[in-house]
């Protein structure tokens, strides 16, 4: 542990002096667990339409900005500074969703109207591309508005409690990290589909225990800190879920054979 802290301190020293992207990326990779833990806490308070992965995606923007903006001369501990930035980034993303709700409602109304027209004219359900053309929007814009529509019309920010909710991001910058070892996006989608299938019928707390343990690699004790549960309670939830999943898959396998 001591050598790890020394290594991170060395990377910080070199990054603050040279500001090389490679060093910045090493710091981002090291502090990724902060995003996961913050996202897990927020996922318990947000509507079910807002997925853990989407919260993480917004949180990574905050982590990136925290690394780039951190100044140790202010004597603030980076972890504390970073968590505020991660929370602020997620809040900004949620506010953007909330601000788009009127546009989304208008889009849904127009989409339903165009779909009815095409249903009658074509004698079959129209494709998304046909509806987009009828609406006079690009397929990319149609897909984005459809995604926002699925998230829900409004995100209630009052459900989130924070000691410091006054932070607003100053720049819309995004990720520009190139990684030759990056995982194929199709693998991520496949993993998400598998996770959704396995977690079918589980409540949010049970789902988070599985995601944090098997996907993020947190220990039972760390999960307990995130979910405000005892380590023994997390272990019990994990045991109960695994038992139910084994029973469910056994029954589904039997039905397939029959």
Wavefront OBJ file of the C-alpha trace (Angstrom):
o trace
v 0.000 0.000 0.000
v 2.839 2.363 0.874
v 4.599 1.785 -2.437
v 1.310 2.380 -4.287
v 0.836 5.745 -2.556
v 4.418 6.677 -3.401
v 3.873 5.763 -7.037
v 0.713 7.890 -7.260
v 2.514 10.776 -5.570
v 5.293 10.455 -8.154
v 2.803 10.523 -11.033
v 1.121 13.584 -9.545
v 4.454 15.360 -9.209
v 5.375 14.688 -12.824
v 1.895 15.537 -14.129
v 1.653 18.851 -12.269
v 5.011 19.819 -13.752
v 4.591 18.688 -17.365
v 0.793 18.208 -17.823
v 1.308 15.247 -20.141
v -1.878 13.474 -21.227
v -0.328 10.052 -20.556
v 0.272 10.971 -16.911
v -3.220 12.436 -16.623
v -4.687 9.198 -17.924
v -2.750 7.181 -15.347
v -4.252 9.302 -12.581
v -7.745 8.923 -14.037
v -7.324 5.151 -14.149
v -6.119 5.114 -10.532
v -9.069 7.149 -9.239
v -11.785 5.353 -11.267
v -13.173 3.628 -8.126
v -14.226 7.059 -6.811
v -16.603 7.362 -9.771
v -18.007 3.875 -9.209
v -18.661 4.468 -5.517
v -20.281 7.859 -6.087
v -22.401 6.449 -8.929
v -23.597 3.571 -6.749
v -24.722 5.985 -4.039
v -26.563 8.200 -6.516
v -28.139 5.226 -8.309
v -30.083 4.414 -5.140
v -31.702 7.862 -5.110
v -32.426 8.402 -8.802
v -35.362 7.042 -10.856
v -34.923 3.528 -12.203
v -34.737 4.902 -15.769
v -31.327 6.400 -14.959
v -28.849 3.538 -15.217
v -25.697 3.051 -13.166
v -23.575 3.071 -16.353
v -24.998 6.446 -17.437
v -24.219 7.949 -14.033
v -20.664 6.590 -14.300
v -20.297 8.123 -17.753
v -21.233 11.564 -16.419
v -19.040 11.026 -13.368
v -15.973 10.330 -15.513
v -16.280 13.852 -16.942
v -16.066 15.152 -13.387
v -13.043 12.967 -12.641
v -11.281 14.237 -15.764
v -11.932 17.845 -14.819
v -10.854 17.213 -11.219
v -7.474 15.857 -12.299
v -6.924 18.751 -14.693
v -8.030 21.442 -12.210
v -6.485 20.117 -8.993
v -3.999 22.404 -7.273
v -2.307 20.901 -4.187
v -1.287 24.408 -3.076
v -4.876 24.862 -1.857
v -4.225 22.108 0.698
v -7.426 20.242 -0.206
v -7.216 16.466 -0.311
v -7.691 15.294 -3.896
v -10.266 12.622 -3.012
v -12.512 15.236 -1.382
v -12.025 17.699 -4.236
v -12.657 14.968 -6.788
v -15.881 13.687 -5.216
v -17.322 17.198 -5.328
v -16.434 17.461 -9.008
v -17.907 14.037 -9.787
v -21.123 14.934 -8.000
v -21.259 18.291 -9.781
v -20.744 16.646 -13.173
v -23.602 14.214 -12.562
v -25.828 17.077 -11.367
v -25.067 19.069 -14.518
v -25.931 16.050 -16.659
v -29.206 15.553 -14.804
v -30.064 19.243 -15.151
v -29.454 18.943 -18.884
v -31.887 16.028 -19.014
v -34.442 18.008 -17.045
v -34.015 21.017 -19.302
v -34.638 18.888 -22.374
v -37.893 17.463 -21.039
v -40.051 20.006 -22.902
v -38.287 19.186 -26.166
v -38.743 15.485 -25.484
v -42.473 15.856 -24.800
v -42.899 17.791 -28.035
v -40.900 15.112 -29.868
v -43.075 12.308 -28.466
v -46.271 14.067 -29.493
v -44.980 14.658 -33.029
v -43.628 11.105 -33.278
v -46.974 9.562 -32.349
v -48.762 11.802 -34.861
v -46.370 10.872 -37.693
v -46.515 7.194 -36.771
v -50.323 7.216 -37.052
v -50.126 8.866 -40.474
v -47.567 6.326 -41.738
v -49.469 3.389 -40.228
v -52.481 4.366 -42.304
v -50.523 5.188 -45.464
v -48.241 2.115 -45.468
v -50.610 -0.452 -44.010
v -47.864 -1.624 -41.635
v -45.862 -0.292 -38.687
v -43.321 2.237 -39.988
v -39.608 1.964 -39.265
v -37.800 4.537 -37.156
v -36.058 5.843 -40.280
v -39.427 6.379 -41.984
v -40.825 8.187 -38.936
v -37.713 10.379 -38.737
v -38.077 11.287 -42.415
v -41.759 12.115 -41.916
v -40.817 14.334 -38.956
v -38.084 16.059 -40.946
v -35.245 15.146 -38.553
v -32.075 13.140 -39.031
v -31.940 9.536 -37.845
v -29.224 10.497 -35.346
v -31.391 13.239 -33.830
v -34.367 10.876 -33.774
v -32.317 8.224 -31.966
v -31.029 10.722 -29.386
v -34.495 12.108 -28.607
v -35.860 8.577 -28.387
v -33.154 7.728 -25.864
v -33.981 10.794 -23.771
v -37.623 9.858 -23.951
v -36.867 6.429 -22.497
v -34.989 8.029 -19.616
v -38.146 9.756 -18.482
v -39.622 13.222 -18.852
v -38.219 14.721 -15.715
v -35.460 14.018 -13.217
v -36.244 15.174 -9.685
v -32.980 16.655 -8.428
v -34.464 17.131 -4.956
v -33.996 13.385 -4.445
v -30.245 13.965 -4.248
v -28.720 15.259 -1.043
v -25.314 16.928 -1.131
v -23.253 19.208 1.037
v -22.021 21.077 -2.017
v -24.419 21.305 -4.918
v -23.354 24.729 -6.139
v -20.668 23.552 -8.492
v -21.197 24.086 -12.223
v -18.848 22.824 -14.829
v -17.260 25.592 -16.810
v -16.422 23.709 -19.976
v -18.311 21.150 -22.070
v -15.131 19.214 -22.755
v -15.313 15.476 -23.103
v -12.967 12.540 -23.154
v -10.063 12.596 -25.541
v -8.249 9.552 -24.190
v -7.004 7.190 -26.836
v -6.500 3.629 -25.655
v -5.185 0.942 -27.982
v -6.238 -1.660 -25.419
v -9.832 -0.416 -25.171
v -12.544 -3.057 -25.027
v -14.682 -3.477 -28.136
v -17.962 -1.557 -27.553
v -19.912 -4.663 -28.612
v -18.441 -6.484 -25.627
v -19.689 -3.763 -23.306
v -23.161 -3.933 -24.856
v -23.182 -7.726 -24.590
v -22.112 -7.517 -20.949
v -24.882 -4.998 -20.244
v -27.469 -7.244 -21.900
v -26.245 -10.192 -19.833
v -26.355 -8.082 -16.664
v -29.919 -6.976 -17.432
v -30.959 -10.586 -18.035
v -29.358 -11.881 -14.850
v -30.712 -8.992 -12.752
v -34.281 -9.451 -13.984
v -36.597 -9.507 -10.997
v -33.990 -8.136 -8.561
v -34.535 -4.907 -6.665
v -32.082 -2.018 -7.047
v -30.128 -2.855 -3.890
v -29.628 -6.466 -4.968
v -28.643 -5.422 -8.473
v -26.061 -2.945 -7.153
v -24.521 -5.599 -4.922
v -23.966 -7.831 -7.973
v -22.649 -5.013 -10.181
v -20.277 -3.632 -7.559
v -18.975 -7.061 -6.588
v -18.621 -8.767 -9.972
v -18.181 -5.815 -12.362
v -16.411 -3.158 -10.287
v -14.470 -5.568 -8.061
v -15.406 -3.977 -4.728
v -15.168 -6.067 -1.562
v -18.186 -6.821 0.623
v -16.920 -4.260 3.144
v -16.548 -1.558 0.459
v -20.023 -2.304 -0.893
v -21.351 -1.947 2.635
v -19.822 1.529 2.885
v -21.345 2.538 -0.442
v -24.838 1.197 0.317
v -24.741 2.085 4.025
v -25.101 -1.569 5.050
v -23.075 -3.837 7.287
v -20.633 -6.227 5.643
v -22.635 -9.195 6.968
v -25.842 -7.777 5.459
v -24.165 -7.361 2.065
v -22.892 -10.936 2.296
v -26.396 -12.163 3.111
v -27.928 -10.266 0.189
v -25.269 -11.737 -2.121
v -25.912 -15.259 -0.844
v -29.702 -14.930 -1.188
v -29.444 -13.538 -4.724
v -27.058 -16.265 -5.885
v -29.346 -18.948 -4.424
v -32.371 -17.486 -6.215
v -30.483 -17.144 -9.499
v -29.304 -20.764 -9.376
v -32.855 -21.908 -8.741
v -34.205 -19.723 -11.543
v -31.653 -20.875 -14.129
v -32.165 -24.491 -13.127
v -35.908 -24.136 -13.698
v -35.395 -22.340 -17.027
v -32.978 -25.051 -18.184
v -35.520 -27.722 -17.252
v -38.222 -25.920 -19.259
v -35.942 -25.773 -22.317
v -35.202 -29.466 -22.105
v -38.883 -30.271 -21.725
l 1 2 3 4 5 6 7 8 9 10 11 12 13 14 15 16 17 18 19 20 21 22 23 24 25 26 27 28 29 30 31 32 33 34 35 36 37 38 39 40 41 42 43 44 45 46 47 48 49 50 51 52 53 54 55 56 57 58 59 60 61 62 63 64 65 66 67 68 69 70 71 72 73 74 75 76 77 78 79 80 81 82 83 84 85 86 87 88 89 90 91 92 93 94 95 96 97 98 99 100 101 102 103 104 105 106 107 108 109 110 111 112 113 114 115 116 117 118 119 120 121 122 123 124 125 126 127 128 129 130 131 132 133 134 135 136 137 138 139 140 141 142 143 144 145 146 147 148 149 150 151 152 153 154 155 156 157 158 159 160 161 162 163 164 165 166 167 168 169 170 171 172 173 174 175 176 177 178 179 180 181 182 183 184 185 186 187 188 189 190 191 192 193 194 195 196 197 198 199 200 201 202 203 204 205 206 207 208 209 210 211 212 213 214 215 216 217 218 219 220 221 222 223 224 225 226 227 228 229 230 231 232 233 234 235 236 237 238 239 240 241 242 243 244 245 246 247 248 249 250 251 252 253 254 255 256 257 258
